[in-house]
Amino acid sequence: MHSRSRPVGEDPAPAPVPVPVPVPVPPADRGGLDPRRLRADDLRHLLAVARTGRLVAAADALGVDHTTVSRRITALERSLGVRLMERGPEGWALTAAGKAVAESARAIEDALVHVVDAVSGQEDAPSLHGTVRVSAPDGFGTVFATPALARVRRRHPGLFAELITATRQLTLHPSGFDLALAIGRPPRSRLVTEHLTDYALGLYASDEYLARCGTPEAPADLREHALIFYIESMLQVGDLDIERHLPGVTPAFSSTNVFAQLEATRLGAGIGVLPAFLAGRAGLRRLLAGEVDIRLPITLAVRREAVTHPAVRAVREALHQEVADRSAELLGETHRVPSVAEGGALGAVPGTSRRSCTGAPSGGRAD
């Protein structure tokens, strides 16, 4: 499926010789096609490119060079007399004819796996092989996708798992992953999507910050405090737009990484807008729980070419099991620290703040 050594979407520096790409010949007389002239291994090359969207990544997964992949797909297109792949802004994708061919070709790939299981004595309990690449947001990917992938790996040691973390929108022309997790509801795309779970975000602060700066008693009081959240200009997920949830409030400390936001909150740099499943683990205090309770969906998306693959199905099932077992954690109902209103924060003075704690902008950006 994917290389275990190359980041998503990255091909090596251009070779001195231009990379050949599949260029089919004009359509042949398909009624005269002889199945004996088709090479089954060419179909494996087609599947590899369909899953990765990249010639180089497919070559790494198959243990060959990228020119071999291009040559084999071109040969397959010539034999069938149809174009199987087309190049887009996000890499190579299957044409309508290519999807039909790939769907049938998976049976050949599965048969090879069964052969390996048969000769290794695992026919009754077949193991999974290959590589599954998952894309997920930083926090959710670390806390929920990682345990799910680890469980699949324990059951199937021959399966390699790759987790790419990035808080971003699902693209219209996906490539570079088999399965993706994203915040919010995705736009119309070529992906097969489903709702995986909801999770909660709220306002959190450390005991030290509350003792020094006081406790906001209403959302309007947040303008007198430093807020911690994502960098607005670099935010790629519309559902995380702070203006939707806290109008008129500007973060004073921003980061593209939720773990940096969590650490800044823990160190008393301000009040963080954080996922409950992270803030509770860090022992932070929940603020204004009745007024600020943000619920967002996590969408699970699979490339159409990978939906029926056994390894992808296994990871999908493990993710569903993980969120089902830990739904209370996702909604902030476990790892709960007493709120300020319950007397949880010692030394905090409700309704007070100081100039050193304000989140109001003080001028232009420093050079």
Summary of the structure (lengths in Angstrom):
residues: 367
radius of gyration: 25.3
end to end distance: 45.3
largest distance: 85.3
contacts: 1186
relative contact order: 0.14
helix: 41%
strand: 18%
